[in-house]
């Protein structure tokens, strides 16, 4: 608890004291010794770390011995390299690694120390791995047979009476990887611990991450969870869980639930990588591969460890002494179905399905689902749209969104548990949206409303999918029009029968499906049903034109999307990131330009513009109120001008996403994309059918150790072996360069280029040039943390390398190459750009002639990200620099 090392950074030497009074402060030497004597006399504070981590084990002579006589590679390096390849390559089996080791062992000079099998390699570093705990579980997920509980020696479940064993074997088990030893390893390694003490760079008034939000800062203020504790000695955690089907075919049902923790204190570029993510365990599936009936017994294992680690001593390698570390689970990142299972909430189809406010949905009998027509609740009191003209509910809206307190919710959940029968519990759930108490409520600082954040990834991606389906008329039918008729909206589209109109739009699908749909809607198939065109759907010809436009777009290599007929073949936008980029690049707005009636088109463009602003990597605090006002207004107009079938929970949650920016920060810091990639890694490691969860955890222990070796720089993987983890070794604030496989070339600068460089350094960057290298190295790719400019294969138009030159004019150019230039021992990056004629803004688009005027040298800070554009008749129209509201 105490450090005898002096603080040499101060003129007055001070000592680091961790007694109950000082709580980790630098105090005078006399005070330190006085407090030390009091602690020893009272024996109230443990001086030994709770978990031991011996970094000296990595300096063992056997591990550091040469692989063979005269080799420069040590045994530890060779084993780490093989295990790193095994754990990072999806689908590589243990037998395959054994074959590789046997072959290499025969090839190397004899004798050599290389292990001959996977088992030998793992046994060699087994003492360095984090231990795993395996628990027997009831086959129906009722209890976990732990040694410290009353269920330890039972042979059958006390609740469902199912036997624990079958033919002498455990029917179901759960493998758990503890958190404490991993924290001890992190704090006990200097290269990792110093990341916690690194000064975080932030721009005042700008939100770039979750740690910039008001919620994170409240944890360290008076009354917060980490009150009076240094930020590096706090471990705030976030929990993610979701169902994963490891089978390639969805027909083979299998749903297992990984429990993943992330360390919020770490920089975003580190904590969102699978290595630093903390996979605690994988909850096995239920009978016949279905979802587990409950997560509670498994969460209790995690919660008990969190309570045990609330405040515990660890050896701090950065300070060189034991320190008390505080651990708390303060954030939940899940989608709505996972929230429902984890926090015992109603599903997305319930009347009280919103987990953030007391809004009650409206059950529409025509649509046979719940719709949410409360968009006007979020408008200012004096807004004209509150009058109700054109909305589903014609009365003036006077309500505002309301929530319940944490204590009120607790009492409602306790009341649910005390109800005597299932019928009364279902009624209580329908009224409140709550299903009773859950395991996470045992945490003394748990507050669901503050720690449960809106899932922006699924919400926005699902909304875009619904908009695309609406545009192509996928869900248009009698039920949608009957819904509008019941609310007395859009009389021109109401269903007509026995009409002679020939321009009818028949229900989509085959004849068999058409007959079945008509029967379900109690309509005689002999009668003709006329579906007039709607103001929100495209005709067949318009869909063909929109597909042609979508196929003609050129995207940059930084975009995870390819041109294609995205309207008639929605699977071409197969990923959530592709759907998001289809909107943010301006492609969707351009594809449907001029097809919808003016009112619907203006409203839809407003909503698409809101989505583009919502997903910005950083937000200025002064711009957030305007964004919230515009979002609430645009979504209210969306309710007025588009079918009520679009007013589902997804549309309602968009309000809460924008309202959460001041508290939780921008979406960029809490996307679920990294967690989905982690789930992908888990599913691809399920090689052994029938015991997937335990197999993945055994592989993850090896992967976790390999990532530790990489991050601590005890092992440096070959170039390109793991680009993501290579970037982790650098400071997140430092720009990193990724070099292509081709050899660098020294480019002799022309006189004009040299003069341009000198002028730029002396005027723009205000650098006094003492050393000026007339040569530059040619590079083919460049990336930084917040933007990517990739220009491989510049001569190919498969990917865009057209950028905007930030010169105060509509100046555009095509990047031919990047140059790294050394001036005053500082590496600067320039781009050789083919400059086009000045562009003009017309109909909301920037257009310029595709004719190269001259070649110019431009500093990397003065060019934009690669642009998305369309080329026609020797003119280029830029989409992601468009004024989307004026298209």
Secondary structure as UniProt FT lines:
FT   STRAND          2..6
FT   TURN            8..9
FT   STRAND          15..17
FT   TURN            20..22
FT   STRAND          25..27
FT   HELIX           29..42
FT   HELIX           55..59
FT   TURN            61..64
FT   TURN            69..70
FT   HELIX           75..88
FT   TURN            90..91
FT   HELIX           94..107
FT   HELIX           118..124
FT   HELIX           126..128
FT   STRAND          132..137
FT   TURN            139..140
FT   STRAND          144..145
FT   TURN            147..148
FT   TURN            150..153
FT   TURN            158..160
FT   STRAND          165..166
FT   TURN            167..168
FT   STRAND          169..170
FT   STRAND          173..177
FT   HELIX           180..187
FT   HELIX           190..197
FT   TURN            204..205
FT   STRAND          206..207
FT   HELIX           210..212
FT   HELIX           214..218
FT   TURN            219..220
FT   TURN            222..223
FT   TURN            225..228
FT   HELIX           231..233
FT   STRAND          234..244
FT   TURN            250..251
FT   STRAND          256..263
FT   TURN            264..265
FT   HELIX           268..271
FT   TURN            274..276
FT   STRAND          278..283
FT   HELIX           287..289
FT   HELIX           296..308
FT   STRAND          311..316
FT   TURN            317..320
FT   STRAND          321..332
FT   HELIX           336..343
FT   TURN            348..349
FT   TURN            351..352
FT   STRAND          362..364
FT   TURN            365..368
FT   STRAND          369..371
FT   HELIX           375..378
FT   TURN            381..382
FT   HELIX           384..387
FT   TURN            389..390
FT   HELIX           406..418
FT   HELIX           422..432
FT   HELIX           439..442
FT   TURN            444..445
FT   HELIX           448..451
FT   HELIX           456..471
FT   TURN            472..475
FT   HELIX           478..486
FT   TURN            487..488
FT   HELIX           491..493
FT   STRAND          496..497
FT   HELIX           511..520
FT   TURN            521..522
FT   TURN            525..526
FT   STRAND          529..530
FT   TURN            535..536
FT   HELIX           540..551
FT   STRAND          553..554
FT   TURN            557..558
FT   TURN            566..568
FT   HELIX           570..572
FT   HELIX           576..584
FT   HELIX           587..591
FT   TURN            592..595
FT   HELIX           598..614
FT   STRAND          619..620
FT   HELIX           621..641
FT   HELIX           644..646
FT   HELIX           649..659
FT   HELIX           661..664
FT   HELIX           667..669
FT   HELIX           673..684
FT   TURN            689..690
FT   HELIX           692..711
FT   TURN            712..713
FT   TURN            719..720
FT   HELIX           723..728
FT   TURN            732..733
FT   STRAND          746..748
FT   HELIX           751..759
FT   HELIX           760..764
FT   STRAND          772..779
FT   STRAND          781..783
FT   STRAND          788..790
FT   TURN            794..795
FT   TURN            797..798
FT   STRAND          802..806
FT   STRAND          810..823
FT   TURN            824..825
FT   STRAND          826..836
FT   STRAND          840..842
FT   TURN            843..844
FT   STRAND          845..849
FT   STRAND          852..859
FT   HELIX           860..862
FT   STRAND          869..872
FT   TURN            873..874
FT   STRAND          875..878
FT   TURN            880..881
FT   HELIX           884..886
//
